[in-house]
Amino acid sequence: MLCAGKKSYFAAAVCIMTATSMLAVSYLRLQRLSHQPKVIQEGRRCRGKIAISTITALEGNKTFIISPYFDDRESKVTRLIGIVHHEDVKQLYCWFCCQPNGKIYVSKAKIDVHSDRFGFPYGATDIVCLEPKNCDPTHVSIHQSPYGNIDQLPRFEIKNRKAETFSVDFTVCISAMFGNYNNVLQFIQSIEMYKILGVQKVVIYKNNCSHLMEKVLKFYIEEGTVEVIPWPINSHLRVSSEWRFMQDGTHIGYYGQITALNDCIYRNMERSKFVVLNDADEIILPLKHPDWKTMMNSLQEQNPGSSVFLFENHIFPETISSPMFNISSWNTVPGVNILQHVYREPDRKDVINPRKMIVDPRKVIQTSVHSVLRAYGKSVYVPMHVALIYHCRKALQGNLPREALIRDTTLWRYNSSLIMNVNKVLSQTILRTQN
């Protein structure tokens, strides 16, 4: 035996530790071998209908696939962004079809439900499969079994297969637009502020919005600023407009926001230098720099090796307004005029302000709403004197009188460009139809 002849407790402990380590290594090796792709069929044509929906339900309606992405940061894998029931989905398999040799490979998936599920039975999930070494599959199908016929299963295109040069510096991800969203004026102001600050692309996961909002989205899509991802999650699951489970029979929180954010990061991993995760009523306002590019250059220089930058959220109540910038032509447009809201709530004792992020998407593995869950590189809490999140919404401290709020006119630095740009959009969308 391994420990024969050893009499001292120390030697026995060393032997036990050695044996345990050997068993652990063997177990991990067996686990990895069990996930290795295996050829199960040859000489086959790749069949199955190509999935075109943003959300695709698999048989049994306990697993929903958003999109697969090629990920070679650690090993050569296909990482599918999805939603699964955290208890009921035990095993899944990736079926890869390699052309032109017609070999079908099956790879056992690692199912990684994100930790920030907030009590809901369904959560954002990474379904990760090792790819065949001798082929670069373009599509994958997902099945509950390593056996059978996959001809009737949907096939998903694997994105990010080819590395690209960055087409933009900043992409904003907004998820999810729901509740017949009609805050038109504030939305236009936010998009125009993003553009002033250096954003070239805004990705919106749209569940639904008003008819007027549709006109505005159409304008921005045609302009090339906005990309709309259909997000019909309530066609598949009972959704909650709350972030935390309320024991009310709903399946997933806040319209599947966390899943959409993760998909947006991977979707833009090869085309955007930075990805910004915030809501449509939030703007990261630099205080020391004129725009985001200058700010991020400075932050990266000061924080080498960092990949996630977190900015403090500050509430500017929409109920407290200034008489400045009361522009008559804007009064017919539904929504909030952010230029009139320059009073922010003071910090509350014993309450930590939530944060939103600018990230290097190639360094993020999993994200939540207010922090990343897994990433390469460090996270940096950006001081408030460098930048803050201007968040114009209903008050969190509604009982405070105006004199207890802090007057903060940072937004007014951009007022001239913002007014001109908003007027241009309104004249080509909403005001044109009203005249």
C-alpha positions in Angstrom: 0.0 0.0 0.0 1.0 3.6 -0.6 1.3 4.3 3.1 2.8 1.0 4.3 5.5 1.3 6.9 4.8 4.9 7.7 4.3 5.3 11.5 4.3 9.0 12.1 1.1 11.1 12.0 2.9 13.6 9.8 3.8 10.9 7.2 0.2 9.5 7.4 -1.2 13.0 6.8 1.1 13.5 3.8 0.1 10.1 2.4 -3.6 10.9 2.8 -3.1 14.3 1.1 -1.1 12.7 -1.7 -3.7 10.0 -2.3 -6.5 12.6 -2.2 -4.7 14.7 -4.7 -4.1 11.8 -7.0 -7.8 10.8 -6.8 -8.9 14.4 -7.5 -6.6 14.6 -10.5 -7.9 11.3 -11.8 -11.5 12.4 -11.3 -10.9 15.7 -13.2 -9.1 13.8 -16.0 -12.1 11.4 -16.3 -14.5 14.3 -16.2 -12.6 16.1 -19.0 -12.5 12.9 -21.0 -16.3 12.4 -20.6 -16.7 15.9 -22.2 -14.4 15.2 -25.1 -16.2 15.2 -28.5 -16.8 11.7 -29.9 -17.6 10.7 -33.5 -20.9 8.9 -33.6 -21.8 9.1 -37.3 -20.0 9.6 -40.6 -20.9 10.4 -44.2 -23.9 12.6 -43.2 -25.1 15.9 -44.5 -25.8 18.5 -41.9 -29.5 18.7 -41.6 -31.9 20.5 -39.3 -33.6 23.9 -39.7 -31.5 26.9 -38.9 -32.8 28.8 -35.9 -33.7 32.4 -36.6 -35.5 33.4 -33.4 -33.6 35.2 -30.6 -35.0 32.8 -28.1 -35.5 29.1 -29.1 -37.2 26.6 -26.7 -35.8 23.1 -26.8 -38.1 20.1 -26.4 -39.5 20.0 -22.9 -39.5 23.8 -22.5 -37.0 23.8 -19.7 -34.1 24.9 -21.8 -34.0 28.1 -24.0 -31.1 28.9 -26.3 -30.2 32.5 -27.2 -27.1 32.0 -29.3 -23.8 30.1 -29.4 -20.4 31.8 -29.5 -16.9 30.5 -30.2 -14.7 31.0 -27.2 -11.0 30.0 -27.3 -9.8 32.1 -24.3 -9.1 28.9 -22.3 -9.8 26.0 -24.6 -11.6 25.6 -27.9 -15.3 25.6 -26.9 -18.7 26.6 -28.1 -20.4 28.7 -25.3 -24.1 28.9 -25.7 -25.9 31.7 -23.9 -29.2 30.3 -22.6 -31.8 30.1 -19.9 -32.5 26.8 -18.0 -34.5 25.6 -15.0 -31.8 25.5 -12.3 -32.9 22.0 -11.0 -34.7 20.2 -13.8 -32.0 20.4 -16.5 -29.4 17.8 -15.6 -27.6 17.1 -18.9 -27.3 18.4 -22.4 -25.2 17.5 -25.4 -23.8 19.5 -28.3 -24.1 17.9 -31.7 -21.5 19.2 -34.1 -21.6 18.4 -37.8 -18.3 18.8 -39.6 -18.4 19.3 -43.3 -17.2 18.3 -45.9 -16.3 14.9 -44.2 -19.8 14.6 -42.8 -18.7 13.5 -39.4 -21.1 14.1 -36.5 -19.5 14.7 -33.2 -21.3 14.7 -29.8 -19.9 16.6 -26.9 -21.3 16.5 -23.3 -22.1 20.1 -22.1 -21.1 21.7 -18.9 -24.2 23.5 -17.7 -23.3 26.5 -15.6 -26.3 28.4 -14.2 -25.2 31.9 -13.2 -25.1 32.5 -9.4 -27.2 35.7 -9.6 -30.5 34.0 -10.1 -32.2 36.0 -7.2 -34.4 33.1 -6.2 -36.2 32.6 -9.6 -36.4 29.0 -10.8 -34.9 29.9 -14.2 -31.6 31.7 -14.7 -29.0 32.8 -17.2 -26.9 29.9 -18.1 -23.7 29.1 -20.0 -23.9 25.8 -21.9 -20.3 25.0 -22.7 -19.1 22.2 -25.0 -15.6 21.3 -26.2 -15.3 21.4 -30.0 -13.7 18.8 -32.2 -10.0 19.4 -32.6 -9.9 18.7 -36.3 -12.8 20.8 -37.4 -14.2 24.3 -36.9 -18.0 23.7 -36.8 -20.2 26.5 -38.1 -23.4 25.3 -36.4 -24.4 23.3 -33.4 -27.6 21.5 -32.2 -28.5 20.8 -28.6 -30.1 17.6 -27.4 -30.8 15.9 -24.0 -29.2 12.7 -25.2 -26.0 11.6 -27.0 -28.0 9.2 -29.1 -30.8 9.5 -31.7 -31.5 11.5 -34.8 -31.0 15.3 -34.7 -32.4 16.0 -38.2 -35.5 17.6 -36.7 -33.5 19.7 -34.1 -32.9 23.4 -34.7 -29.3 24.3 -35.7 -27.7 27.4 -34.3 -24.9 29.3 -36.1 -21.8 29.7 -33.9 -20.9 33.4 -33.8 -17.4 34.9 -33.3 -15.8 32.2 -35.2 -13.5 34.7 -37.0 -11.6 37.4 -35.1 -12.4 40.8 -36.4 -10.9 44.3 -36.0 -12.9 46.6 -33.8 -15.5 48.5 -35.8 -16.5 50.7 -32.9 -15.0 52.0 -29.6 -18.1 51.9 -27.5 -21.3 49.9 -27.6 -24.1 50.5 -25.1 -26.3 47.4 -24.2 -29.8 48.2 -23.0 -31.9 45.4 -21.7 -34.7 45.0 -21.7 -37.3 47.4 -23.2 -40.7 46.4 -22.0 -44.0 47.6 -20.5 -45.1 49.4 -23.7 -42.1 51.7 -23.1 -43.0 55.3 -24.0 -40.4 57.6 -22.4 -39.6 59.0 -25.8 -38.0 62.3 -25.0 -35.6 60.9 -22.4 -34.7 58.0 -24.7 -33.8 60.4 -27.5 -31.8 62.6 -25.1 -30.0 59.5 -23.8 -29.0 58.3 -27.2 -27.8 61.7 -28.3 -25.8 62.0 -25.1 -24.2 58.6 -25.7 -23.3 59.8 -29.2 -21.8 63.1 -27.8 -19.7 61.0 -25.3 -18.4 58.8 -28.1 -20.8 55.9 -28.6 -21.2 54.4 -32.1 -23.6 51.6 -31.4 -26.6 51.0 -29.0 -28.0 47.5 -28.8 -31.5 47.2 -27.4 -33.2 44.0 -26.4 -36.8 45.0 -27.1 -39.8 43.2 -25.6 -42.3 45.9 -26.5 -42.8 49.6 -26.7 -45.3 52.2 -27.9 -46.1 53.0 -31.5 -44.3 56.4 -31.1 -41.2 54.7 -29.7 -41.2 52.4 -32.7 -40.9 55.4 -35.0 -37.9 56.6 -33.1 -36.2 53.2 -33.1 -36.8 53.0 -36.9 -35.0 56.3 -37.3 -32.0 55.2 -35.3 -31.8 51.9 -37.0 -31.7 53.5 -40.4 -29.1 56.0 -39.1 -27.0 53.0 -38.1 -26.8 53.9 -34.4 -29.3 51.4 -32.9 -29.5 47.6 -33.3 -32.7 46.1 -32.0 -32.7 42.5 -30.8 -36.2 41.1 -30.5 -36.7 39.8 -27.0 -40.1 37.9 -26.8 -39.2 36.2 -23.5 -42.8 36.4 -22.2 -43.8 34.0 -25.1 -41.8 31.3 -23.3 -41.8 32.1 -19.6 -43.8 33.9 -17.0 -41.7 37.0 -16.4 -41.4 39.3 -13.5 -40.8 43.1 -13.7 -39.0 42.7 -10.3 -35.4 41.7 -9.9 -36.1 39.4 -6.9 -38.4 36.4 -6.7 -41.7 37.2 -4.9 -43.1 33.6 -4.6 -45.7 34.7 -7.2 -45.3 31.9 -9.8 -43.0 33.8 -12.1 -40.1 32.1 -13.8 -37.4 34.7 -14.3 -36.7 38.2 -13.1 -36.8 41.5 -14.9 -37.6 40.1 -18.3 -34.5 38.0 -18.4 -32.2 41.1 -18.2 -29.1 39.2 -17.0 -29.3 36.8 -20.0 -29.7 39.6 -22.4 -26.7 41.4 -20.9 -24.5 38.4 -21.2 -25.6 37.8 -24.8 -24.8 41.5 -25.6 -21.3 41.1 -24.3 -20.5 38.1 -26.4 -22.4 39.5 -29.4 -20.1 42.5 -29.4 -16.9 40.8 -28.2 -15.2 41.0 -31.6 -16.5 44.3 -32.8 -16.4 46.7 -29.9 -13.4 47.8 -27.8 -15.7 48.5 -24.8 -19.2 47.5 -23.9 -21.3 49.7 -21.6 -24.0 48.0 -19.5 -26.7 50.5 -18.4 -30.4 51.3 -18.7 -32.0 53.8 -21.1 -32.5 56.3 -18.2 -28.8 56.2 -17.2 -25.9 58.2 -18.5 -22.3 57.8 -17.3 -21.2 61.4 -17.0 -17.5 62.2 -16.9 -16.6 65.0 -14.6 -12.9 65.2 -15.3 -12.9 64.4 -19.0 -14.9 65.6 -22.1 -15.9 62.2 -23.3 -15.6 58.5 -22.6 -12.6 57.8 -24.8 -10.5 60.3 -23.0 -11.8 59.0 -19.6 -11.2 55.3 -20.4 -7.7 56.0 -21.7 -6.9 57.7 -18.4 -8.5 55.0 -16.3 -6.7 52.2 -18.1 -3.4 54.0 -17.8 -4.0 54.4 -14.1 -5.2 50.8 -13.6 -3.2 48.4 -15.8 -4.6 44.9 -16.0 -8.1 46.1 -15.2 -11.0 45.0 -17.4 -14.1 46.2 -15.6 -14.9 49.8 -14.5 -17.8 50.4 -12.2 -19.5 53.7 -11.9 -21.7 54.9 -9.0 -25.4 55.4 -9.6 -27.0 58.7 -8.5 -30.7 59.5 -8.6 -31.9 62.8 -10.1 -35.6 62.7 -9.2 -37.9 63.5 -12.1 -40.3 65.2 -9.7 -37.8 68.0 -8.9 -37.3 70.3 -11.8 -35.5 73.5 -12.8 -37.2 76.2 -15.0 -34.2 76.2 -17.3 -34.5 74.6 -20.8 -38.3 74.5 -20.8 -38.4 74.1 -24.6 -41.9 74.5 -25.8 -41.6 72.1 -28.8 -40.5 69.3 -26.5 -43.6 69.6 -24.3 -45.8 67.7 -26.8 -43.3 64.7 -26.7 -44.1 62.1 -24.0 -41.3 61.5 -21.6 -38.9 63.4 -19.2 -36.7 66.3 -20.2 -33.4 65.5 -18.4 -32.0 69.0 -18.8 -34.6 70.2 -16.3 -33.5 67.7 -13.6 -30.2 68.7 -12.1 -30.9 68.0 -8.4 -29.6 64.7 -7.1 -30.3 62.8 -3.9 -27.6 62.7 -1.3 -26.0 59.4 -0.4 -28.0 57.4 2.2 -26.2 56.1 5.3 -25.7 52.3 5.3 -26.9 52.0 1.7 -24.4 51.2 -1.0 -25.1 52.9 -4.3 -25.5 50.3 -7.1 -23.1 50.6 -10.0 -23.1 50.1 -13.7 -20.2 49.2 -15.9 -17.9 49.8 -18.8 -16.1 46.5 -19.6 -13.6 45.0 -22.0 -15.8 42.3 -23.5 -13.0 40.0 -24.3 -12.1 39.8 -20.6 -15.6 39.0 -19.3 -16.9 35.5 -18.9 -20.1 36.1 -17.0 -21.8 39.3 -15.9 -24.6 40.3 -13.6 -26.3 43.7 -13.6 -24.2 45.6 -11.1 -20.9 43.6 -11.2 -19.3 40.9 -13.2 -19.4 37.3 -11.9 -16.3 36.0 -13.7 -13.7 37.9 -15.6 -10.0 38.0 -16.5 -8.5 41.1 -15.0 -9.4 43.3 -12.1 -12.5 45.4 -11.4 -12.1 49.1 -10.6 -14.5 51.3 -8.6 -14.3 54.6 -10.4 -14.3 57.5 -7.9 -17.3 59.9 -8.1 -15.0 62.9 -8.8 -14.0 61.2 -12.1 -17.5 60.2 -13.3 -21.0 59.3 -12.0 -24.2 57.8 -13.4 -26.8 60.4 -14.0 -30.0 58.5 -13.4 -33.2 60.5 -13.9 -36.2 58.5 -12.5 -38.7 58.5 -9.7 -37.2 59.5 -6.3 -35.8 56.9 -3.9 -35.9 59.5 -1.1 -39.2 61.1 -2.0 -39.7 62.9 1.4 -36.6 65.0 1.0 -37.3 68.8 0.4 -35.5 70.5 -2.5 -33.0 72.2 -0.2 -31.8 68.7 1.0 -30.9 67.8 -2.6 -27.5 68.6 -4.3 -27.6 70.8 -7.3 -25.4 69.2 -10.0 -25.4 70.9 -13.4 -22.7 68.7 -15.0 -25.2 67.7 -17.7 -25.5 71.4 -18.8 -22.0 71.3 -20.1 -23.4 69.5 -23.1 -26.7 71.5 -23.4 -25.9 73.3 -26.7 -25.0 70.1 -28.7 -27.7 68.1 -27.0 -30.6 70.5 -27.8 -29.5 70.8 -31.4 -29.2 67.1 -31.9 -32.5 66.3 -30.1 -34.3 68.9 -32.2 -32.9 67.3 -35.4 -34.2 63.8 -34.4 -37.6 65.2 -33.3 -38.1 67.1 -36.5 -37.5 64.0 -38.6 -39.6 61.7 -36.5 -42.3 62.9 -34.1 -42.7 66.6 -34.9 -43.0 65.8 -38.6 -46.1 63.7 -38.0 -47.6 66.2 -35.7 -47.4 69.1 -38.2 
